[in-house]
Amino acid sequence: MPGETTFSEFIIGEQRRSPHATGGFTALVSDIRLACKRIAYLVGKGALAHAPQSEEGGANRVGEDGAGAGRKRLHVQANEIFLAINERGGHVAGMVSEELELPYRVEAPHQRGPYLLLFDPLDGSTNIDVNVSVGSIFSVLRCPRGVENPAERDFLQPGGEQVCAGYAIYGPTTMLVLTLGRGVHGFTLDREIGEFILTHPDMRVPEEASEFAINTSNERFWEPPVKRYISECLAGRNGPRGKDFNMRWVASLVAEVHRILVRGGLFMVPHDTRDPAKPGRLRLLYEANPVAMLIEQAGGAASTGQGPVLEVRAGSVHQRVPVILGSRAEVERIEQYHREHDQGLDQPYTSPLFNTRSLFSRG
């Protein structure tokens, strides 16, 4: 329709704002868009796709648990789509995927480019069988100067070095949400013309928060500052916060982050004590970093509880971190609670979730 801005028009407009742009980065972002469109088609077909089974159920190559043949099949297809499209494009020197243990090398006859692409091809895939939103997450870094065949160490850059980050969400509508370091913009796929249209320009995280998202079944593993924060929220208007909060949990990072961008609030996968080798649950390079960049570009904040996600130094391509993100004031409150706890100044905590009650108690 007249007046609508397509994704292609938007990216070309951004390219024109950079006097030294060669067009390679624009082409890379367009390749990512194409990969997301093809994955959206597969996800939309669901059980009708009848794709060949590449692997039996179980875990993927980095140890994530599977949940059925259909889910595994889509994981494999989504990964292959990202690899094939971006390898042929000639704009990346290497790629890192949640599905691959080691970085993927772009080999001849394909041309190598000056960027590195990191991605989770199908986030939230435990939701596929129950038809809840899933998505793809991606991050773009510059390949270090002089490096033609990038090794793992070349991908271990802090999140502040990202030149592009975003996600596609495959829900009732398919959306592509993107930042190039100058704000956050959302594009909705018009299926009739096969193009993403700018529908959510300059997305901003609302400052006021009345929702939080956390998996409360893990409460026994949380650190005291997180328990304190949730306790205060659940106390509602009669508690120290003086207002009621709603609790959400979708078990899909993309869906949770999208809700934060649209409605505000807080999303938490905090540090826990379940496994000392895994203090966090989200992968730093291709989950936490890209969503942290999006949230911060939209005026929110993203923290590990101890400091900004975007300042964390990775030790491996699949390193995990705790993540707390959303409305800035709420993230800063939890960081304050961590500081007070470290100084021995925090308030005593009593769980409002699972208070012990007698069968014959009143109330």
DOLUM-312240 format. One line per 3 residues: for each residue x, y, z of C-alpha. Coordinates in steps of 0.05 Angstrom, whole numbers, plus 32768, in hexadecimal, padded with zeros to 4 digits. Layout:
N
X/Y/Z ~ ...
***
This chain:
363
8000/8000/8000 ~ 8018/8047/7FF4 ~ 8040/8064/802D
8055/8021/8049 ~ 809F/8015/8053 ~ 80B9/7FD1/8041
80F3/7FB0/8064 ~ 811D/7FB7/8026 ~ 810E/8002/8021
811E/800B/806B ~ 8162/7FE7/8066 ~ 8176/800D/8028
8163/804E/804C ~ 818F/803B/8086 ~ 81C8/802B/8056
81C4/8070/8039 ~ 81CF/808D/807E ~ 8214/806D/8080
8242/8090/804D ~ 8275/8057/804B ~ 8243/801E/8043
8251/7FED/800A ~ 820F/7FC9/800A ~ 822B/7F88/8026
820B/7F92/806A ~ 81C8/7FA3/804B ~ 81CB/7F63/8022
81DB/7F3B/8061 ~ 819F/7F56/8086 ~ 8174/7F46/8049
818E/7EFE/804A ~ 817B/7EF8/8093 ~ 8135/7F12/8082
812F/7EDD/804B ~ 8144/7EA6/807C ~ 810F/7EBD/80AD
80D9/7EBE/8077 ~ 80E9/7E76/8063 ~ 80E8/7E5F/80AC
80A6/7E83/80B6 ~ 8089/7E5B/807D ~ 80A0/7E19/809B
8087/7E2A/80E1 ~ 8044/7E40/80C4 ~ 803C/7DFD/80A1
8044/7DD7/80E2 ~ 8033/7D8E/80DD ~ 801F/7D98/8093
8068/7DA3/8080 ~ 8079/7D58/8081 ~ 80C3/7D67/807B
80F3/7D2C/807D ~ 810D/7D1A/80C3 ~ 8156/7D2F/80C6
8163/7D15/810D ~ 813C/7CEF/8141 ~ 8124/7D15/817F
8153/7D21/81BA ~ 8185/7D5A/81C1 ~ 81A3/7D89/818D
81ED/7D90/8182 ~ 81F8/7DBD/81BE ~ 81CF/7D93/81EE
818A/7DB3/81EE ~ 8153/7D81/81FC ~ 8125/7D6E/81C3
80DA/7D68/81C8 ~ 80C3/7D3D/818F ~ 80D3/7D2F/8146
80AD/7D6B/812A ~ 80D2/7D9B/8156 ~ 8116/7D7D/8144
8106/7D7E/80FA ~ 80F6/7DC8/80FB ~ 8135/7DD7/8122
815F/7DB5/80EE ~ 813C/7DD6/80B4 ~ 813F/7E1C/80D2
8189/7E13/80DF ~ 8196/7DFC/8098 ~ 816F/7E37/807C
8199/7E6A/80A2 ~ 81DA/7E48/808F ~ 81CA/7E3E/8045
81AE/7E84/8037 ~ 81E6/7EA9/805B ~ 821D/7E7D/8040
8207/7E8A/7FF9 ~ 81FF/7ED4/8006 ~ 824A/7EDE/800D
8246/7F12/8045 ~ 825C/7EE9/8081 ~ 829E/7EC9/8091
8281/7E97/80C3 ~ 8243/7E87/80EC ~ 8231/7E6D/8131
81EF/7E49/813D ~ 81CF/7E2B/817B ~ 81C9/7DEB/8152
8214/7DE4/8144 ~ 824A/7DD5/8177 ~ 8280/7DFA/8150
827F/7E39/8124 ~ 826B/7E2D/80DC ~ 82A0/7E3D/80A9
828F/7E5B/8066 ~ 82B8/7E33/8034 ~ 82C7/7E3B/7FEA
82A7/7E43/7FB8 ~ 827E/7E72/7FE5 ~ 8299/7EB7/7FF0
82A9/7ECF/8036 ~ 8292/7F14/804E ~ 82A6/7F43/8087
8270/7F2E/80B9 ~ 8261/7EF6/80EB ~ 821A/7EDD/80F4
8202/7EBC/8134 ~ 81BB/7EA0/813C ~ 818A/7E74/815F
8162/7E5A/8123 ~ 8123/7E46/814A ~ 811C/7E62/8190
80E4/7E49/81BE ~ 80DC/7E09/8197 ~ 80BE/7DE4/81D3
807F/7E0D/81C1 ~ 8078/7DF1/817A ~ 804E/7DB5/818D
801C/7DE2/81B1 ~ 801A/7E17/817B ~ 8037/7E50/81A3
8065/7E86/8186 ~ 80AD/7E75/8176 ~ 80E3/7E9D/8153
812A/7EA6/8138 ~ 815F/7ED2/8159 ~ 819C/7EEF/8136
81D9/7F19/8144 ~ 820C/7F37/8113 ~ 8254/7F48/8125
828E/7F61/80FC ~ 82C3/7F2E/80EC ~ 8306/7F45/810B
8335/7F67/80DA ~ 8364/7F38/80B6 ~ 833C/7EF9/80C8
8326/7ED2/808A ~ 8314/7E90/80AC ~ 82F5/7EA2/80EF
8300/7E74/812B ~ 82D7/7E70/816B ~ 82FE/7EA9/818C
82EA/7ED9/8155 ~ 82A0/7ED2/8169 ~ 82AD/7EE0/81B3
829E/7F2A/81AF ~ 8276/7F50/81E4 ~ 822F/7F61/81D1
823F/7FAA/81CB ~ 8265/7F9A/818B ~ 8227/7F82/8167
8217/7FA8/8127 ~ 81D1/7F8A/8120 ~ 81A3/7F5F/8149
815C/7F48/8144 ~ 8129/7F11/8144 ~ 80EF/7EF6/811C
80B1/7EE0/8141 ~ 8084/7EAC/8121 ~ 8040/7EB7/8142
7FFB/7ECC/812A ~ 8023/7EFA/80FD ~ 806C/7EF5/80EB
8096/7F30/8100 ~ 80DF/7F43/80F7 ~ 80FA/7F71/812D
813D/7F91/8120 ~ 8170/7FC2/813A ~ 81AC/7FDE/8114
81C2/8006/8150 ~ 8192/803F/8143 ~ 8151/802A/8165
8125/7FED/815D ~ 80F3/7FE2/8124 ~ 80BF/7FAC/8119
80A9/7F92/80D5 ~ 806B/7F67/80C9 ~ 806B/7F33/8091
8035/7F42/805D ~ 8028/7EFC/8043 ~ 8003/7F14/8006
8040/7F37/7FE9 ~ 8076/7F10/800F ~ 8097/7F4E/802D
80A3/7F69/8072 ~ 8082/7FAD/807E ~ 8097/7FDF/80B3
805E/7FDE/80E5 ~ 8082/7FED/8127 ~ 80B4/8026/811D
80DF/803D/8157 ~ 80C8/800A/818A ~ 80D1/801F/81D2
80CD/7FF6/8212 ~ 8097/8016/823E ~ 80B5/8033/827D
807E/801C/82AB ~ 807C/7FD2/82BA ~ 8042/7FA9/82D5
8055/7F64/82BA ~ 808F/7F35/82C6 ~ 80A1/7EF2/82A6
80C8/7EBC/82CB ~ 80C3/7E71/82D2 ~ 80AC/7E6C/831B
80B6/7E21/831D ~ 8100/7E31/8325 ~ 80F6/7E5E/8362
811E/7E30/8390 ~ 815C/7E3C/8364 ~ 8158/7E88/8362
8187/7EB8/8384 ~ 816A/7EE1/83BE ~ 8167/7F23/8397
813A/7F03/8363 ~ 810F/7EE2/8398 ~ 8108/7F26/83BA
80F2/7F48/8379 ~ 80BE/7F13/8368 ~ 80A4/7F13/83B0
8098/7F5E/83AD ~ 8074/7F59/836A ~ 8047/7F21/8383
8035/7F49/83C1 ~ 8010/7F78/8393 ~ 7FF2/7FBA/83A8
7FF8/7FA8/83F2 ~ 8043/7F9A/83EB ~ 807F/7FC8/83E5
8073/7FD5/839B ~ 802D/7FF0/83A8 ~ 800E/7FD3/8369
7FF9/7F91/834A ~ 8023/7F6B/8317 ~ 8010/7F36/82E4
803D/7EFA/82D8 ~ 804B/7EDD/8292 ~ 8075/7EA3/8279
8076/7E8B/8230 ~ 80B7/7E63/8231 ~ 80CC/7E85/81F0
8101/7EBB/81F4 ~ 80E9/7EDC/81B4 ~ 80A1/7EDF/81CC
80B5/7EFA/8210 ~ 80E2/7F30/81F2 ~ 80AD/7F44/81C0
807B/7F4E/81F8 ~ 80AD/7F79/821E ~ 80B8/7FA5/81E1
806D/7FAF/81D7 ~ 8052/7FB0/821E ~ 808E/7FB8/824C
809C/7F91/828B ~ 80D4/7F62/829F ~ 80EE/7F1F/8286
811C/7EF5/82B1 ~ 8145/7EB7/82A8 ~ 8171/7EC5/82E5
81AE/7EA4/8301 ~ 819C/7E64/8325 ~ 81BE/7E2D/834C
81A6/7DEF/8326 ~ 81E8/7DE3/8302 ~ 8228/7E07/8316
8241/7DFF/82CE ~ 8204/7E23/82B3 ~ 81F6/7E60/82DF
81CA/7E7C/82A7 ~ 819B/7E5C/8275 ~ 819F/7E89/8238
81D8/7E87/8205 ~ 81FF/7EC8/8207 ~ 8214/7ED2/81BF
81D5/7EC1/8198 ~ 819D/7EC9/81CB ~ 81AF/7EF9/8204
81DA/7F2A/81DC ~ 81AA/7F37/81A2 ~ 816C/7F3F/81CE
8194/7F6B/81FE ~ 81A8/7F99/81C5 ~ 815F/7F9D/81AE
8146/7FAD/81F4 ~ 817B/7FE2/8202 ~ 8170/8002/81BE
8127/8007/81D0 ~ 8136/802B/8212 ~ 8134/7FEF/8240
816C/7FCA/8264 ~ 818A/7F84/8263 ~ 81B3/7F6A/829D
81CF/7F2A/82BA ~ 81BB/7F44/82FE ~ 8202/7F5C/830A
820C/7F87/82CC ~ 81FB/7F93/8283 ~ 81F4/7F56/8257
8216/7F7B/821E ~ 8257/7F81/8246 ~ 825E/7F36/8255
829C/7F16/8237 ~ 828E/7ED2/8218 ~ 82BC/7E97/8225
829B/7E69/81F2 ~ 8269/7E6F/81BA ~ 8234/7E4A/81E2
8240/7E6D/8225 ~ 8201/7E77/8250 ~ 81EF/7EB4/827A
81B5/7EC9/82A7 ~ 818A/7EFF/8288 ~ 815B/7F33/82A6
813F/7F65/8274 ~ 8107/7F95/8269 ~ 80F1/7FD8/8285
8130/7FFC/829D ~ 8118/800E/82E2 ~ 8105/7FC6/82F2
8148/7FAB/82DA ~ 816C/7FDF/8303 ~ 8143/7FCC/8340
815A/7F84/833C ~ 81A2/7F9A/8333 ~ 819A/7FC4/8372
817F/7F87/8397 ~ 81BD/7F60/8381 ~ 81EB/7F97/839B
81C6/7F9A/83DD ~ 81CA/7F4E/83E4 ~ 8215/7F4F/83D6
821C/7F84/840D ~ 81F0/7F5E/843E ~ 81BB/7F93/843C
8182/7F6E/841A ~ 813E/7F62/8438 ~ 8129/7F1E/8454
8102/7EF4/8423 ~ 80C5/7EC8/842E ~ 80A6/7EA5/83F2
8060/7EBA/83E0 ~ 805B/7E82/83AD ~ 805C/7E43/83D5
804B/7E54/841D ~ 803D/7E16/8446 ~ 7FF4/7E11/845A
7FD1/7DE0/8487 ~ 7F94/7DBB/846E ~ 7F6D/7DDA/84A8
7F8B/7E20/84A5 ~ 7F5D/7E5B/8499 ~ 7F64/7E90/8463
***
